[in-house]
């Protein structure tokens, strides 16, 4: 799982990214992102709504799987970005981890936040 120092949450931070950020979409996910010049390192949040599943253990599992997929890509992410990945399909909890990592990689490439 991705270290806690690279994760963020809270209404103010998320609101800033949601209101000012750009969006890219993949099959089961979307990602909002924005450059944050006040930070030396990038941060990420994963949002899984109760509309996806009412069961907290399932939402937490989706969240953990996404943090793990991002952890593999983390060294290649350009510092200074705030990223919010939003899940909009419950199949994220059951797809193979290779496919999930590929989806996350595609999102990051589309957002152009990976080092060249």
C-alpha positions as CSV (number, residue, x, y, z in Angstrom):
1,X,0.0,0.0,0.0
2,X,1.1,3.5,-0.7
3,X,2.6,5.3,2.3
4,X,0.3,7.6,4.3
5,X,2.5,10.6,3.6
6,X,1.5,10.4,-0.1
7,X,-2.2,10.2,0.6
8,X,-4.6,12.9,1.5
9,X,-8.3,13.4,2.3
10,X,-10.5,16.1,3.7
11,X,-13.2,18.2,2.2
12,X,-11.0,21.3,1.5
13,X,-8.3,19.5,-0.4
14,X,-10.7,17.4,-2.4
15,X,-12.9,20.4,-3.1
16,X,-9.9,22.3,-4.6
17,X,-9.0,19.4,-6.9
18,X,-12.6,18.8,-7.9
19,X,-13.3,22.5,-8.7
20,X,-10.0,23.4,-10.4
21,X,-8.6,20.1,-11.7
22,X,-8.6,18.5,-15.1
23,X,-10.2,15.1,-15.7
24,X,-9.3,11.9,-17.5
25,X,-11.4,8.7,-17.7
26,X,-10.7,5.0,-18.0
27,X,-13.1,2.1,-18.2
28,X,-14.1,1.9,-14.5
29,X,-12.3,5.0,-13.1
30,X,-11.8,8.7,-13.5
31,X,-9.0,10.8,-12.2
32,X,-9.0,14.5,-11.4
33,X,-5.6,16.1,-11.2
34,X,-4.0,19.5,-10.7
35,X,-0.5,20.8,-10.2
36,X,0.1,22.0,-6.6
37,X,3.1,24.3,-6.5
38,X,3.0,24.5,-2.7
39,X,3.9,20.8,-2.4
40,X,7.2,19.2,-3.1
41,X,5.7,15.7,-3.5
42,X,2.6,14.5,-5.2
43,X,-0.4,13.3,-3.2
44,X,-3.3,11.0,-4.0
45,X,-6.8,10.3,-2.8
46,X,-9.1,7.4,-3.8
47,X,-12.9,8.0,-3.6
48,X,-15.3,5.1,-3.5
49,X,-18.9,6.3,-3.1
50,X,-21.6,4.4,-1.2
51,X,-23.5,4.5,-4.6
52,X,-20.9,1.9,-5.8
53,X,-21.5,-0.5,-2.9
54,X,-23.1,0.0,0.5
55,X,-20.7,-2.4,2.2
56,X,-17.7,-0.7,3.8
57,X,-15.4,-3.7,3.6
58,X,-15.9,-3.9,-0.2
59,X,-15.3,-0.1,-0.6
60,X,-12.1,-0.4,1.6
61,X,-10.9,-3.3,-0.5
62,X,-11.3,-1.3,-3.7
63,X,-9.5,1.6,-2.1
64,X,-6.6,-0.6,-1.0
65,X,-6.3,-2.3,-4.4
66,X,-6.1,1.1,-6.1
67,X,-3.5,2.4,-3.6
68,X,-1.4,-0.7,-4.3
69,X,-1.7,-0.2,-8.1
70,X,-0.6,3.4,-7.7
71,X,2.3,2.4,-5.5
72,X,3.8,0.5,-8.4
73,X,3.7,3.7,-10.6
74,X,4.6,6.2,-7.8
75,X,8.3,6.6,-8.6
76,X,7.5,7.7,-12.1
77,X,4.9,10.3,-11.1
78,X,6.1,13.9,-11.4
79,X,6.3,15.6,-8.0
80,X,3.9,18.4,-7.1
81,X,0.5,17.0,-8.3
82,X,-2.7,16.3,-6.4
83,X,-4.5,13.4,-7.8
84,X,-8.0,12.1,-7.0
85,X,-9.1,8.7,-8.4
86,X,-12.8,8.1,-8.3
87,X,-14.3,4.7,-8.8
88,X,-17.6,4.5,-10.7
89,X,-18.0,0.7,-11.2
90,X,-18.1,-2.0,-8.6
91,X,-16.0,-4.4,-10.9
92,X,-12.9,-2.6,-9.7
93,X,-13.1,-4.9,-6.7
94,X,-12.9,-8.1,-8.8
95,X,-10.8,-7.4,-11.9
96,X,-7.3,-8.9,-11.9
97,X,-4.5,-6.8,-10.4
98,X,-2.6,-6.6,-13.7
99,X,-5.6,-5.1,-15.4
100,X,-6.1,-2.7,-12.5
101,X,-2.5,-1.6,-12.7
102,X,-2.8,-1.2,-16.4
103,X,-5.9,1.0,-15.9
104,X,-4.1,3.2,-13.4
105,X,-1.1,3.5,-15.7
106,X,-3.3,4.5,-18.6
107,X,-4.9,7.2,-16.5
108,X,-1.5,8.6,-15.4
109,X,-0.3,8.6,-19.0
110,X,-3.5,10.4,-20.2
111,X,-3.0,13.0,-17.5
112,X,0.6,13.4,-18.5
113,X,1.8,13.2,-14.9
114,X,4.5,10.6,-15.5
115,X,8.2,11.4,-15.9
116,X,9.4,11.0,-19.5
